[in-house]
Amino acid sequence: MEESSTVRRLDRLGVVLVAGGIAATALMPFIYVKANRIAAGKPMLLTQLLPQPSVIVLTVLLLLTAIATLFLANALARLAIATLSLAALIAAIGLVSTAATPPGSTVARMTPGGGFWVLFAVIGLIISDALVKIRLTPWLRVAALAAYTALLFAFLSSGLLDSLSIMKEFSTRAAQFETEAFSHLLLALGSLAIAIILGLPLGILCFWVPKLRAVVLQGLSLIQTIPSLALFGLLMLPLGYLATHVPLAAAIGIRGIGTAPALIALVLYSLLPIVANTVVGLQGVDPSVRDAAAGMGLTRRQILTGIDMPLAFPVILTGIRIVLVQAIGMVTIAALIGGGGFGIFIFQGLGQTAMDLVLLGAVPTVFLAFSSAVILDAVIDSIRGPAA
């Protein structure tokens, strides 16, 4: 009976996460030691690295994190222990990679293995679960994101991780990385801005004209069914023709490949969430509020700008959040048609069988998408207020 009671007290999510962490530690390589960037490399488990002090500290903290996750009810204490484990994990991979790199070698590569990434994900989920249970206010969630980002950049700027293969790839492409980061943000934010400028009036018009609503939403839904690469390809022919026969179009940068087709495709994909959420947000406004405003002599435009849009704004902002996260991910595909962005590194890495180069493009993309979602969620929650 007592044993059954103990099982019920266990955190179910914690059981799954701890089991995943144990499996990663026992079965998956913590690091690969490679002779060069494309070699298969020698896999090394975390248990094989135990003589190293950093790995011993990491193992102790992982055990404490597992115990806290399973049995400790205090979310703040769980958060503190998991954060220490995360810092120890990052420090350990840096120190292990430095120790494994042959002195004076410039071609050897130390790549984090599946065990590292699974442990990183498990600890991250434990931290996220603790933050949810603490019930931070919206802007404290943003502050937590900033704190963990600062922790990561502290490790990066310290030089502790310089022996990792992904950092060596970065060091040889630092200038290009900055250029592609700018291109990635420009495409994502630019397509979002254009989609807002086009989508908000279209959503308002669809709300006012129900017959138009079905046609527009169905048309935009049809665009969503077209694979992104296929849509890029469909836009290349007409834009190439336009650039050839209209000198002004070529002068402003419109071509069959490059930024133009990528930007147009991203805008087309972005319209549906904004238009649909605009319609839903306006439909959610209580009609009696509009009737009262009309009875007070307000015009249709005054009702729209003074009542409808402020009340519908949280729902519209939810659509904008969806679009931004979607656009940050889709810009990577634009690299295939010369659109630039972090996708350049991903596809170069795939072509060269260099997974570290793939990570150089994938990791910042994931970070940007996650950060954007957290920040916009905080904005939405703060507008809705605690009652929501």
Contacts in CASP RR format, 6 or more apart in sequence:
PFRMAT RR
TARGET T0000
AUTHOR 0000-0000-0000
METHOD contacts of the structure
MODEL  1
MEESSTVRRLDRLGVVLVAGGIAATALMPFIYVKANRIAAGKPMLLTQLL
PQPSVIVLTVLLLLTAIATLFLANALARLAIATLSLAALIAAIGLVSTAA
TPPGSTVARMTPGGGFWVLFAVIGLIISDALVKIRLTPWLRVAALAAYTA
LLFAFLSSGLLDSLSIMKEFSTRAAQFETEAFSHLLLALGSLAIAIILGL
PLGILCFWVPKLRAVVLQGLSLIQTIPSLALFGLLMLPLGYLATHVPLAA
AIGIRGIGTAPALIALVLYSLLPIVANTVVGLQGVDPSVRDAAAGMGLTR
RQILTGIDMPLAFPVILTGIRIVLVQAIGMVTIAALIGGGGFGIFIFQGL
GQTAMDLVLLGAVPTVFLAFSSAVILDAVIDSIRGPAA
9 71 0 8 1.000
10 70 0 8 1.000
10 71 0 8 1.000
11 69 0 8 1.000
11 70 0 8 1.000
11 71 0 8 1.000
13 125 0 8 1.000
13 129 0 8 1.000
14 69 0 8 1.000
14 70 0 8 1.000
14 126 0 8 1.000
14 129 0 8 1.000
15 70 0 8 1.000
17 69 0 8 1.000
17 122 0 8 1.000
17 125 0 8 1.000
17 126 0 8 1.000
18 66 0 8 1.000
18 69 0 8 1.000
18 70 0 8 1.000
18 122 0 8 1.000
20 118 0 8 1.000
20 122 0 8 1.000
21 62 0 8 1.000
21 66 0 8 1.000
21 118 0 8 1.000
21 119 0 8 1.000
21 122 0 8 1.000
22 66 0 8 1.000
23 118 0 8 1.000
24 114 0 8 1.000
24 115 0 8 1.000
24 118 0 8 1.000
24 119 0 8 1.000
24 122 0 8 1.000
25 45 0 8 1.000
25 46 0 8 1.000
25 47 0 8 1.000
25 62 0 8 1.000
25 115 0 8 1.000
25 119 0 8 1.000
26 45 0 8 1.000
26 47 0 8 1.000
27 45 0 8 1.000
28 45 0 8 1.000
28 113 0 8 1.000
28 114 0 8 1.000
28 115 0 8 1.000
28 118 0 8 1.000
29 43 0 8 1.000
29 44 0 8 1.000
29 45 0 8 1.000
29 113 0 8 1.000
29 114 0 8 1.000
29 115 0 8 1.000
30 44 0 8 1.000
30 45 0 8 1.000
30 46 0 8 1.000
30 49 0 8 1.000
30 93 0 8 1.000
30 96 0 8 1.000
30 112 0 8 1.000
30 113 0 8 1.000
30 114 0 8 1.000
30 115 0 8 1.000
30 116 0 8 1.000
31 43 0 8 1.000
31 44 0 8 1.000
31 49 0 8 1.000
31 93 0 8 1.000
31 96 0 8 1.000
31 97 0 8 1.000
31 100 0 8 1.000
31 110 0 8 1.000
31 111 0 8 1.000
31 112 0 8 1.000
31 113 0 8 1.000
31 116 0 8 1.000
32 40 0 8 1.000
32 41 0 8 1.000
32 42 0 8 1.000
32 43 0 8 1.000
32 44 0 8 1.000
32 109 0 8 1.000
32 110 0 8 1.000
32 111 0 8 1.000
32 112 0 8 1.000
32 113 0 8 1.000
33 41 0 8 1.000
33 42 0 8 1.000
33 44 0 8 1.000
33 100 0 8 1.000
33 108 0 8 1.000
33 110 0 8 1.000
34 40 0 8 1.000
34 41 0 8 1.000
34 42 0 8 1.000
34 108 0 8 1.000
34 109 0 8 1.000
34 110 0 8 1.000
34 111 0 8 1.000
34 165 0 8 1.000
35 41 0 8 1.000
35 107 0 8 1.000
35 108 0 8 1.000
35 109 0 8 1.000
36 107 0 8 1.000
36 108 0 8 1.000
36 109 0 8 1.000
37 107 0 8 1.000
37 109 0 8 1.000
37 165 0 8 1.000
37 169 0 8 1.000
37 354 0 8 1.000
37 356 0 8 1.000
37 357 0 8 1.000
38 352 0 8 1.000
38 353 0 8 1.000
38 354 0 8 1.000
39 109 0 8 1.000
41 111 0 8 1.000
43 113 0 8 1.000
44 100 0 8 1.000
46 55 0 8 1.000
46 58 0 8 1.000
46 59 0 8 1.000
46 115 0 8 1.000
49 55 0 8 1.000
49 96 0 8 1.000
50 56 0 8 1.000
50 59 0 8 1.000
52 92 0 8 1.000
52 95 0 8 1.000
52 96 0 8 1.000
52 99 0 8 1.000
54 88 0 8 1.000
54 91 0 8 1.000
54 92 0 8 1.000
54 95 0 8 1.000
54 96 0 8 1.000
55 92 0 8 1.000
55 96 0 8 1.000
57 88 0 8 1.000
57 92 0 8 1.000
58 85 0 8 1.000
58 88 0 8 1.000
58 89 0 8 1.000
58 91 0 8 1.000
58 92 0 8 1.000
61 81 0 8 1.000
61 84 0 8 1.000
61 85 0 8 1.000
61 88 0 8 1.000
62 85 0 8 1.000
62 119 0 8 1.000
64 81 0 8 1.000
64 85 0 8 1.000
65 78 0 8 1.000
65 81 0 8 1.000
65 82 0 8 1.000
65 85 0 8 1.000
65 123 0 8 1.000
65 126 0 8 1.000
68 77 0 8 1.000
68 78 0 8 1.000
68 81 0 8 1.000
68 82 0 8 1.000
69 78 0 8 1.000
69 82 0 8 1.000
69 126 0 8 1.000
72 78 0 8 1.000
72 81 0 8 1.000
75 130 0 8 1.000
75 133 0 8 1.000
75 134 0 8 1.000
76 130 0 8 1.000
76 134 0 8 1.000
78 126 0 8 1.000
78 129 0 8 1.000
78 130 0 8 1.000
79 127 0 8 1.000
79 130 0 8 1.000
79 131 0 8 1.000
79 134 0 8 1.000
82 123 0 8 1.000
82 124 0 8 1.000
82 126 0 8 1.000
82 127 0 8 1.000
82 130 0 8 1.000
83 127 0 8 1.000
83 148 0 8 1.000
85 123 0 8 1.000
86 120 0 8 1.000
86 123 0 8 1.000
86 124 0 8 1.000
86 127 0 8 1.000
86 148 0 8 1.000
86 151 0 8 1.000
87 151 0 8 1.000
87 155 0 8 1.000
89 116 0 8 1.000
89 119 0 8 1.000
89 120 0 8 1.000
89 123 0 8 1.000
90 152 0 8 1.000
90 155 0 8 1.000
90 161 0 8 1.000
91 155 0 8 1.000
91 160 0 8 1.000
93 112 0 8 1.000
93 116 0 8 1.000
93 161 0 8 1.000
93 164 0 8 1.000
94 160 0 8 1.000
94 161 0 8 1.000
94 163 0 8 1.000
94 164 0 8 1.000
95 160 0 8 1.000
96 110 0 8 1.000
97 110 0 8 1.000
97 161 0 8 1.000
97 163 0 8 1.000
97 164 0 8 1.000
98 160 0 8 1.000
98 162 0 8 1.000
98 163 0 8 1.000
100 110 0 8 1.000
100 163 0 8 1.000
101 108 0 8 1.000
101 110 0 8 1.000
101 163 0 8 1.000
102 108 0 8 1.000
109 165 0 8 1.000
109 168 0 8 1.000
109 356 0 8 1.000
110 163 0 8 1.000
110 164 0 8 1.000
110 165 0 8 1.000
111 164 0 8 1.000
111 165 0 8 1.000
111 166 0 8 1.000
111 355 0 8 1.000
111 356 0 8 1.000
112 164 0 8 1.000
112 166 0 8 1.000
127 148 0 8 1.000
131 141 0 8 1.000
131 144 0 8 1.000
136 144 0 8 1.000
137 382 0 8 1.000
138 377 0 8 1.000
138 378 0 8 1.000
138 379 0 8 1.000
138 381 0 8 1.000
138 382 0 8 1.000
139 378 0 8 1.000
139 382 0 8 1.000
141 374 0 8 1.000
141 377 0 8 1.000
141 378 0 8 1.000
142 374 0 8 1.000
142 375 0 8 1.000
142 378 0 8 1.000
145 371 0 8 1.000
145 374 0 8 1.000
145 375 0 8 1.000
149 371 0 8 1.000
155 161 0 8 1.000
156 167 0 8 1.000
161 167 0 8 1.000
162 168 0 8 1.000
162 171 0 8 1.000
165 356 0 8 1.000
166 356 0 8 1.000
166 359 0 8 1.000
166 360 0 8 1.000
166 363 0 8 1.000
168 356 0 8 1.000
169 345 0 8 1.000
169 354 0 8 1.000
169 356 0 8 1.000
169 357 0 8 1.000
169 360 0 8 1.000
170 177 0 8 1.000
170 360 0 8 1.000
173 345 0 8 1.000
173 360 0 8 1.000
176 344 0 8 1.000
177 345 0 8 1.000
177 360 0 8 1.000
180 340 0 8 1.000
180 341 0 8 1.000
180 342 0 8 1.000
180 343 0 8 1.000
180 344 0 8 1.000
180 345 0 8 1.000
181 341 0 8 1.000
181 342 0 8 1.000
181 364 0 8 1.000
183 259 0 8 1.000
183 339 0 8 1.000
183 340 0 8 1.000
183 341 0 8 1.000
184 328 0 8 1.000
184 331 0 8 1.000
184 332 0 8 1.000
184 340 0 8 1.000
184 341 0 8 1.000
184 342 0 8 1.000
184 343 0 8 1.000
184 365 0 8 1.000
184 368 0 8 1.000
185 368 0 8 1.000
187 259 0 8 1.000
187 262 0 8 1.000
187 263 0 8 1.000
187 266 0 8 1.000
187 327 0 8 1.000
187 331 0 8 1.000
187 334 0 8 1.000
187 339 0 8 1.000
187 340 0 8 1.000
187 341 0 8 1.000
188 266 0 8 1.000
188 324 0 8 1.000
188 327 0 8 1.000
188 328 0 8 1.000
188 329 0 8 1.000
188 331 0 8 1.000
188 368 0 8 1.000
189 324 0 8 1.000
190 263 0 8 1.000
191 263 0 8 1.000
191 266 0 8 1.000
191 267 0 8 1.000
191 270 0 8 1.000
191 327 0 8 1.000
192 270 0 8 1.000
192 320 0 8 1.000
192 323 0 8 1.000
192 324 0 8 1.000
192 327 0 8 1.000
194 263 0 8 1.000
194 267 0 8 1.000
195 266 0 8 1.000
195 267 0 8 1.000
195 270 0 8 1.000
195 271 0 8 1.000
195 274 0 8 1.000
195 323 0 8 1.000
196 274 0 8 1.000
196 320 0 8 1.000
198 267 0 8 1.000
198 271 0 8 1.000
199 271 0 8 1.000
199 274 0 8 1.000
199 275 0 8 1.000
199 278 0 8 1.000
200 274 0 8 1.000
200 278 0 8 1.000
200 316 0 8 1.000
202 216 0 8 1.000
202 271 0 8 1.000
202 275 0 8 1.000
202 278 0 8 1.000
203 216 0 8 1.000
203 274 0 8 1.000
203 275 0 8 1.000
203 278 0 8 1.000
203 279 0 8 1.000
203 282 0 8 1.000
204 278 0 8 1.000
204 282 0 8 1.000
204 304 0 8 1.000
205 212 0 8 1.000
206 212 0 8 1.000
206 213 0 8 1.000
206 216 0 8 1.000
206 217 0 8 1.000
206 275 0 8 1.000
206 278 0 8 1.000
206 279 0 8 1.000
207 213 0 8 1.000
207 278 0 8 1.000
207 279 0 8 1.000
207 282 0 8 1.000
207 283 0 8 1.000
213 279 0 8 1.000
216 275 0 8 1.000
217 272 0 8 1.000
217 275 0 8 1.000
217 276 0 8 1.000
217 279 0 8 1.000
220 271 0 8 1.000
220 272 0 8 1.000
220 275 0 8 1.000
220 276 0 8 1.000
221 272 0 8 1.000
223 231 0 8 1.000
223 268 0 8 1.000
223 269 0 8 1.000
223 271 0 8 1.000
223 272 0 8 1.000
224 269 0 8 1.000
224 272 0 8 1.000
226 234 0 8 1.000
228 265 0 8 1.000
228 269 0 8 1.000
228 330 0 8 1.000
228 333 0 8 1.000
229 333 0 8 1.000
229 336 0 8 1.000
231 265 0 8 1.000
231 268 0 8 1.000
231 269 0 8 1.000
232 261 0 8 1.000
232 262 0 8 1.000
232 265 0 8 1.000
232 333 0 8 1.000
232 334 0 8 1.000
232 336 0 8 1.000
232 337 0 8 1.000
233 261 0 8 1.000
233 337 0 8 1.000
235 256 0 8 1.000
235 260 0 8 1.000
235 261 0 8 1.000
235 264 0 8 1.000
235 265 0 8 1.000
236 256 0 8 1.000
236 257 0 8 1.000
236 261 0 8 1.000
236 337 0 8 1.000
237 256 0 8 1.000
239 254 0 8 1.000
239 255 0 8 1.000
239 256 0 8 1.000
239 260 0 8 1.000
239 261 0 8 1.000
239 264 0 8 1.000
240 254 0 8 1.000
240 255 0 8 1.000
240 256 0 8 1.000
242 249 0 8 1.000
242 254 0 8 1.000
243 249 0 8 1.000
243 250 0 8 1.000
243 253 0 8 1.000
243 254 0 8 1.000
243 255 0 8 1.000
243 256 0 8 1.000
244 250 0 8 1.000
253 259 0 8 1.000
253 260 0 8 1.000
254 260 0 8 1.000
256 337 0 8 1.000
257 337 0 8 1.000
257 338 0 8 1.000
257 339 0 8 1.000
258 334 0 8 1.000
258 337 0 8 1.000
258 338 0 8 1.000
258 339 0 8 1.000
258 340 0 8 1.000
259 338 0 8 1.000
259 339 0 8 1.000
259 340 0 8 1.000
261 337 0 8 1.000
262 331 0 8 1.000
262 334 0 8 1.000
262 337 0 8 1.000
262 338 0 8 1.000
262 339 0 8 1.000
262 340 0 8 1.000
265 330 0 8 1.000
265 334 0 8 1.000
266 327 0 8 1.000
266 330 0 8 1.000
266 331 0 8 1.000
266 334 0 8 1.000
269 326 0 8 1.000
269 327 0 8 1.000
269 330 0 8 1.000
270 323 0 8 1.000
270 326 0 8 1.000
270 327 0 8 1.000
273 319 0 8 1.000
273 320 0 8 1.000
273 322 0 8 1.000
273 323 0 8 1.000
273 326 0 8 1.000
274 316 0 8 1.000
274 319 0 8 1.000
274 320 0 8 1.000
274 323 0 8 1.000
276 319 0 8 1.000
277 315 0 8 1.000
277 316 0 8 1.000
277 318 0 8 1.000
277 319 0 8 1.000
277 320 0 8 1.000
277 322 0 8 1.000
278 312 0 8 1.000
278 315 0 8 1.000
278 316 0 8 1.000
280 315 0 8 1.000
281 311 0 8 1.000
281 312 0 8 1.000
281 315 0 8 1.000
281 316 0 8 1.000
282 308 0 8 1.000
282 312 0 8 1.000
284 311 0 8 1.000
284 312 0 8 1.000
284 315 0 8 1.000
285 307 0 8 1.000
285 308 0 8 1.000
285 311 0 8 1.000
285 312 0 8 1.000
289 307 0 8 1.000
289 311 0 8 1.000
290 303 0 8 1.000
290 307 0 8 1.000
290 308 0 8 1.000
293 302 0 8 1.000
293 303 0 8 1.000
293 307 0 8 1.000
294 303 0 8 1.000
298 307 0 8 1.000
309 316 0 8 1.000
313 383 0 8 1.000
314 380 0 8 1.000
314 383 0 8 1.000
314 384 0 8 1.000
314 388 0 8 1.000
317 376 0 8 1.000
317 379 0 8 1.000
317 380 0 8 1.000
317 383 0 8 1.000
318 380 0 8 1.000
320 376 0 8 1.000
321 372 0 8 1.000
321 373 0 8 1.000
321 376 0 8 1.000
321 377 0 8 1.000
321 380 0 8 1.000
324 372 0 8 1.000
324 376 0 8 1.000
325 369 0 8 1.000
325 372 0 8 1.000
325 373 0 8 1.000
328 365 0 8 1.000
328 368 0 8 1.000
328 369 0 8 1.000
328 372 0 8 1.000
329 365 0 8 1.000
329 369 0 8 1.000
331 339 0 8 1.000
331 340 0 8 1.000
331 341 0 8 1.000
331 342 0 8 1.000
331 343 0 8 1.000
331 365 0 8 1.000
332 341 0 8 1.000
332 342 0 8 1.000
332 343 0 8 1.000
332 346 0 8 1.000
332 361 0 8 1.000
332 362 0 8 1.000
332 365 0 8 1.000
333 343 0 8 1.000
334 340 0 8 1.000
334 341 0 8 1.000
334 343 0 8 1.000
335 341 0 8 1.000
335 342 0 8 1.000
335 343 0 8 1.000
335 344 0 8 1.000
335 346 0 8 1.000
335 347 0 8 1.000
336 347 0 8 1.000
342 360 0 8 1.000
342 361 0 8 1.000
342 362 0 8 1.000
342 364 0 8 1.000
342 365 0 8 1.000
343 361 0 8 1.000
343 365 0 8 1.000
344 361 0 8 1.000
345 357 0 8 1.000
345 358 0 8 1.000
345 360 0 8 1.000
345 361 0 8 1.000
346 357 0 8 1.000
346 358 0 8 1.000
346 361 0 8 1.000
346 362 0 8 1.000
348 354 0 8 1.000
348 357 0 8 1.000
349 355 0 8 1.000
349 357 0 8 1.000
349 358 0 8 1.000
350 358 0 8 1.000
381 388 0 8 1.000
END
